[in-house]
Amino acid sequence: MDVKLRLFAGLREFVGQSEIRVSLAEGATIGDLGDRIGLDYPKLGPLLPGLAWAVNEEYRSREYRLRDGDEIALIPPISGGCPCSK
């Protein structure tokens, strides 16, 4: 299945783009996506535990099962504290 990952604020600067298309196995979870992103973009790996995940504009946990075509937003803390600008 294919999903679209949207990156905001300093996260997009780490990756160099605001959207990433990712192919995952059927039944993959947000946690699986996080593991994959951490491998593909090592600078993001240490930040992932402190970020929020939204699927189709609804916040979801790492256990949430993704579906083909889902749009996932990776959201840094709003009030600061994200070392994204380093």
SVG drawing of the C-alpha trace seen along z (x, -y; Angstrom):
<svg xmlns="http://www.w3.org/2000/svg" viewBox="-10 -28 32 35">
<polyline fill="none" stroke="black" stroke-width="0.4" points="0.0,0.0 1.1,-3.6 0.7,-6.5 1.6,-10.1 3.6,-11.6 3.4,-15.4 6.1,-17.1 5.9,-20.5 8.2,-23.1 11.8,-22.1 11.0,-18.4 10.6,-19.3 14.0,-21.0 15.6,-17.7 14.2,-15.8 14.3,-18.5 10.7,-18.2 7.3,-18.7 5.8,-15.4 7.1,-11.8 5.3,-8.9 6.0,-5.7 5.2,-2.1 4.4,0.2 3.1,3.8 -0.7,4.2 -1.6,4.0 1.3,1.7 0.9,-0.6 2.0,-4.2 4.7,-2.6 5.9,-0.6 5.9,-3.9 7.9,-5.6 10.5,-2.8 10.8,-3.0 11.1,-6.8 13.7,-6.6 15.8,-4.3 15.3,-6.3 15.9,-9.7 18.3,-9.1 18.1,-12.8 14.4,-12.3 14.8,-9.1 15.7,-10.6 12.8,-13.1 10.0,-10.6 9.1,-9.7 8.2,-13.4 6.1,-14.0 2.4,-13.7 0.9,-11.7 -2.4,-12.5 -4.0,-10.2 -6.5,-11.9 -6.6,-14.9 -7.3,-12.9 -4.6,-12.2 -3.7,-8.5 -1.5,-6.3 1.4,-4.3 -0.8,-1.1 -3.2,-2.6 -3.4,-0.5 -2.9,-2.4 -4.8,-2.0 -3.8,-2.5 -4.0,-6.2 -3.9,-7.5 -2.4,-11.0 -0.3,-11.1 0.9,-14.4 4.0,-14.3 3.6,-17.3 6.3,-18.7 5.4,-20.1 3.5,-23.4 4.8,-25.3 8.5,-24.6 10.9,-22.1 11.4,-20.5 15.1,-20.5 14.1,-20.7 15.9,-23.9 19.3,-22.5"/>
</svg>
